[in-house]
Amino acid sequence: MYLKYLTIGVVNTLVGYFLLVVLLFFGFHYAAAVLLATVAGILFNYRTYGIYVFNNKSWRYLFRFFMIYAALYFLNVSIIAFFNQYNMNLYLASFLALIPIAYLSFFLNKRYVYAKKN
């Protein structure tokens, strides 16, 4: 399951990161760029993870998924802000933030969104 998650996660991440880079390129503040990229990716990610990773086509848990992404947004912005304090390139800071965000996303989605009932 984790391999499927990583494969779909790469696609989702590339889509989201591309959007983030485009927004940064056009002068958006990193917090706004991350917010817009996150919101734009939520529905896409929900469906791809649900269908291809967790075998779940239901829209029933979209709110949980959204809440997890809201928490991950604040963590993501905090990580980027930390690196920004040290004048790190925002593109690199955004890329480095993906590592903990991806891990937490898998864990939280598996545990709280797509958890199978025993």
N, C-alpha and C positions, 0 to 999 in steps of 0.2 A: 504494500500500500504506500509505503514511504517513497519508493521509486516512482510510482505513478504521480504522487504528490509533487515530487521534485520536477518531473517532466512537465506537468501542467503548470507548476509554479514558475518554471523558466519562461514559458509562453506568457503567462499572466504578468510576470515581472518585466519581461521585455516590453510588453504593451504599456504597462504602467510607467516604467522608467523612461520609455520613449516620450510619452506624454509629459512627464515631469521635465525632461530635458528641453522639450519644445517650449514649455511654459517659462522655464528659467531663461532660455535664449531670448524670449520676447519681453524679458524684464520683470516678470512676476517675482514678488518676494518669495523666498523659499517656503515659508509657512503656507502661503496661498497656493503655491504651485503643488505642494504635497497634498493639500486639502482637495484641490480640484482633480488631481490625478487619482487620489484615493476614491473620491465619490464616483468618478467616471468608471473606475475599475470594479466597483462593488458588485454590480449586477453581472458583469462578465465573469468575474472570479467566482461568484456564488454558483453560477450555472456550471462552469467548467469543473470546479472542485466537486460540486455535488454529483454531477453526472459521471465524470471520468475517474474520480478518485474514490468517492464514498458511495457510489451506486445509489444516489438519491436524487430524484427528479422533482421533489416537492419544493414549493415556494414557502412552505410552512415555517421554516426557521430563518427566513431572511432577516428578521429583526435581530435575532441573536448574532447572526453573521455581521450585520451592520454595527452592532454594539462592540463586537470584537475589533472590527476595523477602526472604529472611533478611538478605542483605547490604543491600538497600534499606531494610529495617526499621531497621537500626542507623544508617544514614545519615540516615533520616527523623527518628529520635529525636534524633540529634546536632544536626540543624538546628533542631528545635523547642527543644532545650535551650539552644542558642546564643541564640535570640530570647528565651527565658524569662529568661535572665540579665539582660536589659534590660527586664524586666517587660512584655513584649509580650503582648497578649491571646492566649491559647492557640489560640483559633479562627482568628485571623488568622495566627499562626505556623504552624499546621498547613496552612492554605491556601497560604501562601508556600512551604512545603516541597514542595508538589505539583509545582512547576515543574521543579526539577532531577530529582526522582524520576521524573516522567513521561518526560522525555527519556532518562534512563539506562535506564529500564525498556524502552522501545522498542529502543534500541540493543542492550542485553544479550539481550533475547528474540530479536531478529532474528539476532544473531550466535551465541548459544550454545544456545538452546532450539529454535527453529524453523528453523535454518539448513538450506538446501537443499544436498544433496550435488551436487557437480559431476560 
